[in-house]
Amino acid sequence: MPDRETMPSVPAPEVSGRAAALPQDALRIGSGYAFPGPALQLGALLWDGQCLPDAQVRVPLAVLNRHGLVAGATGTGKTKTLQLLAEQLSAQGVPVFLADIKGDLSGIAAPGRPHARVEGRAADVHQRWAATGFPAEYFALGGIGRGVPVRATVTGFGPVLLAKVLRLNRTQEQSLALIFHYADSKGLELIDLKDLRAVVTFLTSDEGRPELRSVGGLSAATAGVILRSLTAFEAQGASGFFGEPEFDTAELLRTGEDGRGIVSVLELSAVQDRPQLFSTFLMWLLADLFHDLPELGDVDKPRLVFFLDEAHLLFDDASEAFLESITQTVRLIRSKGVGVFFVTQSPKDVPAEVLAQLGNRVQHALRAFTPDDQKALSATVRTFPKSPYDLEEVLTNLGTGEAVVTVLSERGAPTPVAATRLRAPESLMGPLGQEALERAVAGSPLYERYARAVDRESAYERLERGRGAKGPDEMRDAAPERRGRAQERPSMAEQVVGSGVFRSLARSVGTQIGREITRSLFGTARRSGRRRR
């Protein structure tokens, strides 16, 4: 059952009648969080070493599409903060996406367990704590781990994100984009990695080399780097992440029958040794949402809030083009009602261009054991508004489950900096039991839709069948009848304005017609069909 304190129909507590007894600075800070509209309850103000429950710290629901940052050293409570935010968003009818790096967020579906520390925390912050589970779906990249498999086609993933995963340099990334352009224009669908390998091999063969000559060609050296990178990538077990059925990111936008938002938990603990892969896959999910969702402008509540854990992995070794794409996606997706929270150890892990767009901040404790730590601490303090706190001292002395907070008010202005003792999550603070998790996955309405991988005819099969032909156009002419329908050559109009990326089900019953694919700023392919929801 939703938390009574987070439901929109119940006014959230503001500074109480005893607020006049608060110190003047504490009263001013507390007043900055007394919003009239629906809000998430974060906790109670800390001032001069004391918790002041009469001064509640909150964040307006309407500004959660203005993005945010949850940061702090290991062990300071970042994961529990994510859980606290996700619970209240779900209760307000907002779907949530959580990247579960350590595997301990699956408990959000189960009621929490009463404990002396939980009861003590609830009493400190005047929280009416009640053990509550929230509706959740569990996903796993490529089916590695316990969850509904999440896959992407190579065509859908696109060259920019794939270049990031393969660690290609700028020249190699441009060559990969050229390969994708060629495959798109010739109707060579890149479903899995063997399709991409087949196209690269063809374009460096005697019969394929002339195909790219008019646009600069593909050097043998660059092709060799791409093929070696693909081989190393496949050796890491990455093949299972690419294929069909491709995951429809509209699944992340669902609400339950009771009106609460579904919490989509992507288990990543089984692929922790492939950080570049999972971080880039998270960006693919976000990019796919970006170019499929309509513009909303200002909203009363977000359509979805997306939490990207271990966010520094997105930016490590990233090309300038990749960083520009992230910055633009984060800036523009706000108007589509999607909020993005980056979760990492230090604000310096996030590029300044992205950090400047994050309106809501929950900063847990930082450590200053080394000169570099001290430098990072000083830099973090400078990113906060002017405050009566000695933030360097506060940030090094915060306890677990405490944080320095500043958010955007309903009129878009930053709130005063507030040291905060955070509320306790009401769901299970730990992993769901294995049997319960397996039952939840098997019982999901999405399991039958995505569980079984499909390997249909695509670029690899066509190139193998057409070996010795002059090019893909002749292969298309030579393709046999499929499913009782003769293959037809596309008209010029179809080649120019059509799209080779169809919904997985539609593609499985259709014919293969070469079409040019429209791509987003991340190089991800735009879907031709409308979403189910």
Residue pairs with C-beta under 8 A, 6 or more apart in sequence:
1 130
1 132
2 90
2 91
2 132
2 258
2 260
3 87
3 88
3 91
3 130
3 132
3 426
4 10
4 128
5 12
5 13
5 41
5 127
5 128
6 12
6 40
6 41
6 87
6 88
6 91
6 92
7 91
7 92
8 38
8 61
8 92
11 36
12 35
12 38
12 39
12 41
12 56
12 58
13 41
13 56
13 126
14 33
14 34
14 35
14 56
15 22
15 27
15 30
15 31
15 33
15 34
15 54
15 55
15 56
16 54
18 54
19 27
19 30
19 31
19 54
19 55
20 27
21 54
22 30
22 47
22 52
22 54
22 55
23 47
23 48
25 47
25 388
26 45
26 47
26 52
26 55
27 55
28 416
29 45
29 47
29 55
29 388
29 416
29 417
29 418
30 45
30 52
30 54
30 55
30 56
30 57
30 418
32 409
32 415
32 416
32 418
33 55
33 56
33 57
33 58
33 415
33 418
35 58
35 60
35 409
35 410
36 410
37 60
37 61
37 62
37 410
38 60
38 61
38 62
38 92
38 300
38 301
39 58
39 59
39 60
39 61
40 58
40 59
40 61
40 64
40 85
40 88
40 89
40 92
41 56
41 58
41 88
41 127
41 423
42 57
42 58
42 59
42 84
42 362
42 405
42 420
42 422
42 423
43 56
43 57
43 125
43 420
43 421
43 422
43 423
44 51
44 52
44 53
44 54
44 55
44 56
44 57
44 124
44 125
44 126
44 420
44 421
45 51
45 52
45 55
45 56
45 57
45 418
45 419
45 420
46 52
46 402
46 418
46 419
46 420
46 421
47 55
47 419
51 124
51 125
51 421
53 124
53 125
53 126
54 126
56 125
56 126
57 405
57 418
57 420
59 360
59 405
59 407
60 407
60 408
60 409
60 410
61 92
61 94
61 300
61 301
61 302
62 298
62 299
62 300
62 301
62 410
63 359
63 360
63 407
63 408
63 409
63 410
63 412
64 89
64 94
64 301
64 302
64 305
64 339
64 360
65 299
65 302
65 303
65 305
65 334
65 337
65 338
65 339
66 334
66 339
66 358
66 359
66 360
66 408
66 412
67 330
67 334
67 339
67 340
67 341
67 342
67 357
67 358
67 359
67 360
68 339
68 340
68 341
68 342
68 358
68 359
68 360
68 361
68 362
68 407
69 341
69 342
69 343
69 344
69 347
69 350
69 355
69 358
69 360
69 361
69 362
69 363
70 78
70 81
70 82
70 307
70 341
70 342
70 343
70 362
70 364
71 78
71 343
71 344
71 345
71 346
71 347
71 349
71 361
71 362
71 363
71 364
71 380
72 78
72 345
72 363
72 364
72 365
72 366
72 403
73 345
73 364
73 365
73 366
73 367
74 345
75 400
76 364
76 365
76 398
76 400
76 403
77 364
77 400
77 401
77 402
77 403
77 422
78 343
78 364
79 102
79 104
79 105
80 401
80 422
80 424
80 425
80 429
81 362
81 364
81 403
81 422
82 98
82 105
82 307
82 309
82 341
82 343
83 105
83 108
83 425
83 427
83 429
84 422
84 423
84 424
84 425
85 96
85 305
85 307
85 341
86 96
86 98
86 105
86 108
86 134
86 263
86 305
86 307
87 108
87 132
87 134
87 425
87 426
87 427
89 95
89 96
89 261
89 302
89 305
90 96
90 134
90 135
90 260
90 261
90 262
90 263
91 134
91 260
92 261
92 301
93 255
93 259
93 260
93 261
93 301
94 261
94 301
94 302
94 303
94 304
94 305
95 252
95 253
95 254
95 255
95 261
95 262
95 263
95 264
95 303
95 304
95 305
96 261
96 262
96 263
96 264
96 304
96 305
96 306
96 307
97 252
97 264
97 266
97 285
97 304
97 305
97 306
97 307
98 105
98 108
98 263
98 264
98 265
98 266
98 307
98 309
99 266
99 268
99 278
99 282
99 307
99 308
99 309
99 310
100 106
100 265
100 266
100 267
100 268
100 269
100 309
101 268
101 269
101 272
101 309
101 310
102 269
103 267
103 268
103 269
103 431
104 429
104 430
104 431
105 265
105 431
106 136
106 138
106 265
106 267
106 431
106 432
106 437
107 427
107 428
107 429
107 430
107 431
107 432
108 133
108 134
108 136
108 263
108 265
108 425
108 427
108 428
109 133
109 134
109 135
109 136
109 263
109 427
109 428
109 432
109 440
110 133
110 427
110 428
110 432
110 436
111 131
111 132
111 133
111 426
111 427
111 428
112 118
112 131
112 132
112 424
112 425
112 426
112 427
112 428
112 429
113 131
113 428
114 131
118 129
118 424
119 129
121 127
121 401
121 421
121 423
121 424
122 128
122 129
122 423
122 424
124 421
125 421
125 422
125 423
127 423
127 424
129 423
129 424
129 426
130 426
131 426
131 427
132 426
132 427
133 427
133 428
134 260
134 263
134 427
135 256
135 258
135 260
135 261
135 262
135 263
136 262
136 263
136 264
136 265
136 440
137 148
137 251
137 262
137 263
137 264
137 265
137 444
137 446
138 146
138 147
138 148
138 265
138 267
138 437
138 440
138 441
138 444
139 147
139 148
139 149
139 150
139 247
139 264
139 265
139 266
139 267
140 146
140 147
140 148
140 149
140 150
140 266
140 267
140 270
141 149
141 150
141 241
141 266
141 268
141 271
141 277
141 278
141 281
142 149
142 150
142 151
142 238
142 240
142 241
142 242
142 243
143 149
143 151
143 240
143 451
143 453
144 237
144 240
144 241
144 270
144 271
145 267
145 268
145 269
145 270
145 271
146 267
146 434
146 437
146 438
146 441
147 265
147 266
147 267
147 441
148 441
148 444
148 446
148 447
148 450
148 451
149 247
149 450
149 451
149 453
150 247
150 266
150 281
150 285
150 450
151 240
151 241
151 242
151 243
151 244
151 245
151 246
151 247
151 450
151 453
152 241
152 242
152 246
152 247
152 281
152 284
153 189
153 190
153 191
153 192
153 242
153 243
153 244
153 246
153 501
153 525
154 162
154 190
154 191
154 192
154 193
154 195
154 196
154 242
155 180
155 183
155 184
155 189
155 190
155 191
155 500
155 501
155 517
155 525
156 246
156 284
156 288
156 501
156 524
156 525
156 527
157 242
157 284
157 524
158 180
158 284
158 287
158 519
158 520
158 522
158 523
158 524
158 525
159 173
159 176
159 177
159 179
159 180
159 523
160 173
160 177
160 321
160 322
160 325
160 522
160 523
160 524
161 280
161 283
161 284
161 287
161 522
161 523
161 524
162 176
163 172
163 173
163 176
163 177
163 319
163 322
164 276
164 280
164 318
164 319
164 322
165 233
165 238
165 276
165 277
165 280
166 176
166 226
166 229
166 230
166 233
167 229
167 276
167 317
168 176
168 225
168 226
168 229
169 319
170 319
170 320
170 321
171 222
172 222
172 225
172 226
173 319
173 321
175 218
175 219
175 222
175 223
175 226
176 226
177 523
178 212
178 215
178 216
178 218
179 196
179 199
179 200
179 203
179 218
179 226
180 190
180 519
180 523
182 188
182 199
182 203
182 211
182 212
183 189
183 190
183 196
183 199
183 459
184 500
184 515
184 516
184 517
184 525
185 495
185 514
185 516
186 471
186 472
186 473
186 476
186 514
187 472
187 476
187 490
187 500
187 512
187 513
187 514
187 515
188 195
188 199
188 458
188 459
188 462
188 463
188 472
188 514
189 195
189 458
189 459
189 500
189 507
189 512
190 196
190 199
190 458
190 459
191 242
191 243
191 244
191 455
191 456
191 458
191 459
192 239
192 242
192 243
192 455
192 458
192 460
193 230
193 233
193 234
193 238
193 239
193 242
194 239
194 460
195 458
195 459
195 460
196 230
196 459
197 227
197 230
197 460
198 459
198 460
198 463
198 464
199 459
199 463
200 218
200 223
200 226
200 227
200 230
201 223
201 227
202 208
202 463
203 209
203 211
203 212
203 218
203 223
204 218
204 220
204 223
207 468
207 469
207 470
207 471
208 471
209 217
209 218
211 471
211 472
212 218
236 273
236 274
236 277
237 274
238 274
238 277
240 453
241 277
241 281
243 453
243 454
243 455
244 453
244 454
244 455
244 456
244 504
244 507
244 508
245 449
245 450
245 453
245 454
245 504
245 505
246 504
247 285
247 450
248 503
248 531
248 532
249 285
249 288
249 289
249 292
250 292
250 531
250 532
250 533
251 264
251 446
252 262
252 264
252 285
252 289
252 304
253 303
253 304
253 533
254 261
254 262
254 533
255 261
255 262
256 262
266 282
268 278
268 309
271 277
271 278
272 278
275 310
275 313
276 313
276 316
276 317
278 313
279 308
279 310
279 311
279 313
279 314
280 314
282 308
282 314
283 314
283 326
283 329
283 522
284 522
284 524
285 306
286 306
286 308
286 329
286 333
286 338
286 340
287 325
287 329
287 520
287 521
287 522
287 524
288 524
289 304
289 306
289 333
289 336
289 338
290 329
290 332
290 333
290 336
290 338
290 520
291 520
291 524
291 526
292 526
292 527
292 531
293 303
293 333
293 336
293 337
293 338
294 336
295 335
295 336
296 303
296 335
296 336
296 337
297 335
299 337
302 337
302 338
302 339
303 336
303 337
303 338
304 337
304 338
304 339
305 338
305 339
305 340
305 341
306 338
306 339
306 340
306 341
307 341
307 343
308 314
308 340
308 341
308 342
308 343
309 343
310 343
310 344
311 342
311 343
311 344
311 349
311 350
312 344
312 345
312 349
312 350
314 326
315 323
315 326
315 349
315 350
315 351
318 326
323 351
323 353
323 354
325 521
325 522
326 351
326 354
327 351
327 353
327 354
327 357
328 521
329 521
329 522
330 340
330 354
330 357
331 357
333 340
334 357
341 360
342 350
342 354
342 358
344 350
346 366
346 376
346 380
347 355
347 363
347 379
347 380
347 383
348 376
348 379
348 380
350 358
355 383
359 407
359 408
359 412
359 414
360 406
360 407
360 408
361 383
361 384
361 404
361 405
361 406
361 407
362 403
362 404
362 405
363 380
363 384
363 395
363 403
363 404
363 405
364 398
364 402
364 403
365 395
365 396
365 397
365 398
365 399
365 400
365 402
365 403
366 373
366 376
366 377
366 380
366 395
366 396
367 373
367 396
368 374
368 377
368 396
377 392
377 395
377 396
378 392
380 395
381 391
381 392
381 395
384 391
384 404
384 406
384 417
385 406
385 414
385 416
385 417
387 416
387 417
389 404
389 417
389 419
391 404
391 417
394 404
394 419
395 404
398 404
398 419
401 421
401 422
401 424
402 419
402 420
402 421
402 422
403 419
403 420
403 422
404 417
404 418
404 419
404 420
405 415
405 417
405 418
405 419
405 420
406 414
406 415
406 416
406 417
406 418
407 414
407 415
408 414
408 415
409 415
431 437
432 440
441 447
454 504
454 508
456 507
456 508
457 482
457 512
462 472
462 475
462 476
462 479
462 512
463 472
463 475
465 475
465 478
465 479
466 472
466 474
466 475
466 478
469 475
469 478
472 514
473 514
476 487
476 489
476 512
476 514
477 489
479 487
479 512
480 487
481 487
482 511
482 512
483 509
483 511
485 511
487 511
487 512
487 513
488 511
488 513
490 498
490 513
490 514
490 515
494 513
494 515
495 514
495 515
495 516
496 516
497 516
498 513
498 515
498 516
498 528
499 515
499 516
499 517
499 518
499 525
499 526
499 527
499 528
500 513
500 514
500 515
500 516
500 517
500 525
501 517
501 525
501 526
501 527
501 528
502 510
502 527
502 528
502 529
503 527
503 528
503 529
506 529
517 525
517 526
518 525
518 526
519 525
519 526
520 526
